[in-house]
């Protein structure tokens, strides 16, 4: 019995930390740096809380942040939500904040023209999907 347990014990003691720890730390850092907090984790998605977003999240796979998403619906200002998402995209993907904001704005403009249909914009290594309908805006940002 002891011979069977020793290899398992050795693996547990000498294995590198789990990737989940990396993901937890990265999601917490993003939330903290941008004035929010982590609410919960569901699979690869970390649901974050911030006063400028109805929904705000980052996805993490294999110890790497892979997606930033959020939605906004009045009251409040769409510009504060846009700033939050620009800063989030910058933190997650390491692109300059103004470059991220430019791609987000292009998507929102495309979405406003299509009113109620999905729109897309790419640039600065990012791919943004968005939905705009009246006072509601939803954004998904991934690396292109």
Secondary structure, DSSP 4 states (H G I P E B T S, - for coil): -HHHHHHHHHHHHHSPPPHHHHHHHHHHHHHHHTT-EEEEEETTEEEEE-TT-SEEEEEEETTEEEEEEEEEESSS-HHHHHHHHHHHHHHHH---HHHHHHHHHHHHHHHHHHSSSEEEEEETTEEEEEEEETTEEEEEEEE-
